Amino acid sequence: MARTVAIGIQNFEDLIQKHYFYVDKTLFIKEWWDSGDSVTLITRPRRFGKTLNMSMTEQFFSLDYAGRGDLFEGLSVWEYEEYRRIQGTYPVLSLSFANVKEKDYAGTRAKICQMLTELYADHAFLLESGVMEDRDKEYFNRIHHLMTDADASMAIHYLAKYLYRYYGRRVIVLLDEYDTPMQEAFVNGYWEELVTFTRSLFNATFKTNPWLERGLMTGITRVSRESVFSDLNHLKVVTTTSEEYAASFGFTEQEVLAALDECGRTGKMAEVKAWYDGFIFGNHAEIYNPWSILNFLDTGKLALYWANTSSNSLIGKLLQEGNRGIKEQFEVLLKGGRVHTPIDEQIVYNKLEDDSQAVWSLLLASGYLKVLGCQQQELLEYGEEVKYELALTNHEVERMFYNMVRGWFGSAKHDYNDFILALMQDDLRAMNVYMNRVALNVFSYFDTGNRPSGEEPERFYHGFVLGLLVDMQGTYVITSNRESGFGRYDVLLEPKNRKKDDGIILEFKVHDPETEKTLADTVQTALQQIRDRKYGARLTASGVPADHIRAYGFAFRGKQVQIGGGRL
C-alpha cells in the first residue's frame, strides 16, 4: 500500500511516526561521522532536503532522543551496530537561519539574538544544575534580545561549555541555512554590517571552541572565506561539484522510479525526467529535486513546484541589472544553448554586480544551472582558468526563467503585448506609440545597477530582446547578431511558417548628435546598415521569400524611441 505523501514535513520524527512517504537518507549520518571532519559545510539548492537531514541528524545523536532507536529501525544506518550504540548519546545544539529574511540589519540582528535567547531558555535547567559559577550565571542571564554583540558572538561557545560540564561530553552544533540572512543582506544593502557580526559568531562557535565535538552547516552558497570564514581554516566545504554526500540530498533516478511505482505513476517517468531531472552533484548525475517529485506524487500534475517556492529576488536582480555580456549569455541559455565560463564556488556577494563569473557561480550553486563538463587539468599548464560548460538544469527551470523575463515587463505588460501585435501587423504608428510607453515604464527598471548607463539603453534593449525570445519563440526562431561598437544589437526573426509569416529584422541604434540631427536620421542610419550589410540575405538563404521580409530601425535618445521601416 502506498504511503501518504505529506508535503512540507521537515521534522524527521513526524515523517517516521506517521508513516509518511520517506526516501531513506540515513546513510548520510554514517558518511558524515566516518569522515572525521571537525566542521563541515554542505551547500545544496533550496528544497533539497537539507533541513530534513539536519532534523534526522539531530534526532540520531541528541541526548534528548536517547532510547529512540525506533525512529531508525529498518533504515540503512541501523544496520551498523556501532551506530546503534551511539544513537542518542551527544548533547546537540541546533539552529536554523531559514526564516531570517529581514529588510535591514537591525531586524536581522534582533532575530538572530532572539533565536540565541530561546536556545538559552531551552537550557535554563543548567542554572540550577550546580555546574555553573556565579559569573557563568551572570553571563547566562545577559543573553536576551537586547544583548551586546560581544555577548551574542560568544553565546553558543559558552552554552557548549556549560553542556560539557553537565554531560561530560563535547557538543554537536548544527546550523541550517546559514547563508539565508546573507543573501537578504546583499539584496537589501546591509552586507558589511552583517558580515562583521556573523564572522565573530562563527569563529567563536566553530573555531575557538574546545567543547565542540562536531559542527555541521548547510546552505545554498559557499560564502567566501574572506567574508565570514576567515578564521575557519579547518572548515570542510562540500559543494555541488564535490563527490562527498552526492546522493544524500535530492532523489536519485532509482529512488524516483521506486516512488512512482509505489504511487502508481510509473508510466509518467519520461515526462518527470524531462521536467525535474538534471541536477548533478560531483560525478553523480540524474539527481532530481525532491520538492517537485513529492508534489508530482501528490497531485499527478507536471507543474512548476521547486522553481516557484521562493521569490528568486536575488537571481532576478542580477539578471535584470546585468551587463550586456550577462544578458547575451542568458539569451544563449534560454535558447537551450550552453555557456563556457570559469566558476568560483566561493561566492563574493559584494562582487556580484560587477563580475559575471560570480553570477554564473551563484546560479550554479542555486541549482538553476548544471555542469556538463570542464577543461581537463592538462590544458591548464600555462595558468589558464578552468572553464565549465553550463546549461539550464531542466524544463522546470527553463519555464521559471521565461516567467521571470515576462515579469520584467509587468509595469508595461499591456503595452508590450500591443507592441508585439503591432509588429506582427506591420502597424508602424502603433509600434511607435506602444514602444515609447514600454520604454518609459521599464527603461529605468533595466538601469538600476551601481553603474547606470546614462543615455545608452543597452540594458533595456538586451532585456527587450530576451522578452521577444520568450514570447515569440512559438512562431519565430530568434537570433541576435551582437556586434562590437556602441549601441548596436540587430535581431532577426525567422518565421517557422514561411508561407504565413514575414521574416523581420530589427536594428537598434543610439542617437549620435554629432552626426544625426534628429531621431529620424538615426532610424535611417539603422535601416541603411541593414541594407549595406545585407542582413536580409540571411533570411532568404533560409527560405524566406524576399517580398516577405520587413526591416525596422529603432532609434534611442534617453527614454525616447522612434521606429521606422517596413518592407525591405
Protein Blocks (a to p, Z undefined) as FASTA:
>chain_A
ZZdddehiabfklmmmnopacddfklmmmmmmmnopabdcddddehiommmmmmmmmmmm
pmklgoilmmmgoiaklmpmklmmmgopaccddddfklmccfbfklmmmmmmmmmmmmmm
mmmmmmmnopacfklmmmmmmpcfkbcfklmmmmmmmmmmmmmmmnopacddddehkllm
mmmmmmnopmmmmmmmmmmmmmmmmmmmckbfbdcdddfbdcdfklmmmmmmmbccddfk
bmghklmgocdfklmmmmmmmnopmmmmmmmmmmmgoiaghjbghiacfklmmmmmmnop
acdfklmmcgolmmmmmmmmpcfklmmmmmmmmnopacdddddfbdcfklmmmmmklmmm
mmmmnopaccfbdcdfklmmnopacddddddfblmlmmmmmmmmmmmmmmmmmmmmmmmm
mmmnopaklmmmmmmmmmmmmmmmmmmcfbdgkjalklmmmmmmmmmmmmmmmmpccddd
ddedehiacdddddfblmlpccdddddddddfklomblklmmmmmmmmmmmnommmmmmm
nopafklcccdddddehjbccdedddZZ
